[in-house]
Amino acid sequence: MEELSSISKVILYVLLGFMAIYTVILYVAQIMILRGKQFKNPDGSVDDWHEQKTHWGIAFADITIACPANIAAFVLIFIYPHWGFYLLALASFWWIWANVMTTATSLRFFNPRFTLMWFIAFPSGAILGIAYIIWTFLHFDLIYMQ
């Protein structure tokens, strides 16, 4: 990571910061869903696994796979950067898939108002994932070929 320019490091740390905040919010929200609490989304939908069993599966996958993978990637980036970058790239594909899926569902079935909270809840995770993957492509030689 020493070979990265200062601006590249700043961009990486900003992305990691946003991803960490998003991971914590996701973890807390999914724990509440697994405990049976209804989670009201900004598009008017409600995540309640008592009514839609798929929400339980999504919450379980986020808590057991996505959030731990992101946390491990954050730690590994500073201890073993190559492994951290690999794991975060894989986690970024999860972010893209999961957030594109929820955004498409929100747009198709709930006809949301496009507010800041809607943007944070749905497409922002995909944007973070895409931003990290673009950053990775731009710095591929420096982070993977050394």
N, C-alpha and C positions, 0 to 999 in steps of 0.2 A: 504494500500500500504506500510505501515511501515514494514510489515513482510517480504517483498521481500528482497532478498540479493542485495548487491550493483551491482553485475554484471547483475542481472535480471533487475534492474532499468535502468542501462545504456543501455541494449539491448532494453528495452521498449522505452526509450527516443530517441534512434537512429531510431527505427521503426516509432515512432510518427513524428520525424523530416522529414524522407523521405516521409511518407504518407502526411504530411502537404504540402511539396513542390510539390508533385505529384498532390494533390488536387487543389492547386492554378494554376498550369500549365493546368490541365484539365479544370478548370472553365474558364480561359482566352481563351483557344482554342475553347471551346464549345460556349462561347459568340460570338466569331468571326464567327463561323459557323452559328449561329442563325441570325446574322446581314447580312448574305449573302456572306461573304468572303470565297473564296475557301481555303481549308487548304491542302497543299501538304504534304503527308505522306512520311516517309523515304523509303517506299517500292515501291514508284512510283505511288501509288494510290492517288486520290484526294477526300477529303470529301467536297461535295458540295450539299447542300440540294435542290438546284434547279434541279439537275439531279437525285438525289436519295433521295426520300422523307423520307426514313428510317433514314437518317442522322439527319434530323430535330428532329425526335422522340428521337433518342439517345441523341442528344445535350440537348433537353428539359428535359429528364429524369435525365441526369447528373447534370444539373443546378438546378432543382427543388427538386431532391431527394438525389442523391449520394453525391454531394458536401456539401449541408447543413447537411446531416446526419454525414458526416465525421467531419465537423467543430464542430457540437454539441457534438460529441463523444470526440473530443480533449478537449473541455472545461469541459465536465462532468467528465472526468477521474480525473481532479484535484479538482472538487467540490464535486461530488457524484460518487466516483470510480466505484461502482457496476453498475450503470446505464451507465457510460461511457464505461466500458468494454463490457457490453451487446451490446450497440449500435455499438461500433467499430467492434465487432465480426460479426454483421449483415452486416455492411458496407464492411467488408473484403470479405464476400461471394459475394457481388456485384463486388468488385475489381477482384476477381477470375473469375467470370462468364464473365464480360465485356471484360477483357483482354484476356482470353482464346478464346472468340469469335472473337475478332479482330485479334489475332495472327493466329488463324486457317484460317480466311478469307485472311489474308495477305499471308500466306504460300500457300494456295490453288489457289488463283486467280492471284497473282501478282509476284510470284517467286522472292522474294526480295534478295538483297545483305545483308548479315548479318553484319551490321555495328553497332557501338555503338549507334547511333541515332535510328536505327531500334529497338535495344534491349530496349532502354529507352521508346520508343513510344508504343511498343506492349507487350512483355512478362513481363516487370519489374513490372507492377501493379499487375499481378497475383502472382508473386514471393513475393511481399510485403504482399499481402493478406494471402498467405500460411504461410509466416514467422510469421505473427501475430497470426494466428490460432494455429500454432505449439507452439508458446510462451504461448498462452492461455492454451493449453492442459497440458503443462509442469507445469504451475502454477495454475491450475484449483482450487485446494483446497484453496490456499491463496487468490485468487481474487473473488471467488464466494461463498465459504462456510463460510465466516466470517460475 
